[in-house]
Structures are given as C-alpha cells and as structure tokens.
Amino acid sequence: FIDSVNAVSHVFIYWAFFVINTSLTYSYAKHSTLLTANQQYSVVRKIQGGGKILIIALQILLLVTTHNFLLYLLVET
C-alpha cells in the first residue's frame, strides 16, 4: 500500500507555510483580545467574518484557475 503512494515534492515548503500561518494568528490575537475586553466583540466578529469570506473566495478562485496548492497556502497566510 505504501509503495503506491507518490512522494510530495517540496514538503518542507508546505510545512513552513503552515507554521508561519499558525504563528501569525498568535500575533493578531492581542488585537482581538483588546477589542473584546473593551466590549466591542461585534467589531471583532465583523472583521473576522468579512476577512474569512474574502480569503475563502480568493482561495477558491486560485485553486480553480491555477490548480496550485502553494498559492492557496500563500493566500491563507
């Protein structure tokens, strides 16, 4: 079974993008925490929701047009 699996080229690049994406989310967490502490949670939800919709739409467009997973990861970062 394992012999039939093809190796993914440049696995380290994909892993690095996942690590960078995860670390960037922690750097933005302080801003949402400050807005939440100031009882402006609706502002945080609107920004997060709008940003997520925009990113997902762009990712779908990139995957459909280019079929490039690396570009998909770049948009998420």
ChimeraX attribute file (.defattr): number of C-alpha atoms within 10 A of each C-alpha:
attribute: neighborCount
match mode: 1-to-1
recipient: residues
	/A:1	4
	/A:2	5
	/A:3	6
	/A:4	6
	/A:5	7
	/A:6	7
	/A:7	8
	/A:8	8
	/A:9	8
	/A:10	8
	/A:11	9
	/A:12	10
	/A:13	11
	/A:14	15
	/A:15	11
	/A:16	11
	/A:17	16
	/A:18	15
	/A:19	12
	/A:20	12
	/A:21	16
	/A:22	12
	/A:23	12
	/A:24	11
	/A:25	11
	/A:26	10
	/A:27	9
	/A:28	10
	/A:29	10
	/A:30	11
	/A:31	12
	/A:32	17
	/A:33	14
	/A:34	13
	/A:35	14
	/A:36	15
	/A:37	10
	/A:38	9
	/A:39	11
	/A:40	13
	/A:41	14
	/A:42	11
	/A:43	13
	/A:44	16
	/A:45	13
	/A:46	11
	/A:47	11
	/A:48	13
	/A:49	12
	/A:50	10
	/A:51	12
	/A:52	13
	/A:53	11
	/A:54	11
	/A:55	16
	/A:56	14
	/A:57	11
	/A:58	15
	/A:59	19
	/A:60	12
	/A:61	13
	/A:62	16
	/A:63	14
	/A:64	10
	/A:65	9
	/A:66	10
	/A:67	12
	/A:68	11
	/A:69	12
	/A:70	13
	/A:71	14
	/A:72	19
	/A:73	14
	/A:74	14
	/A:75	13
	/A:76	15
	/A:77	16
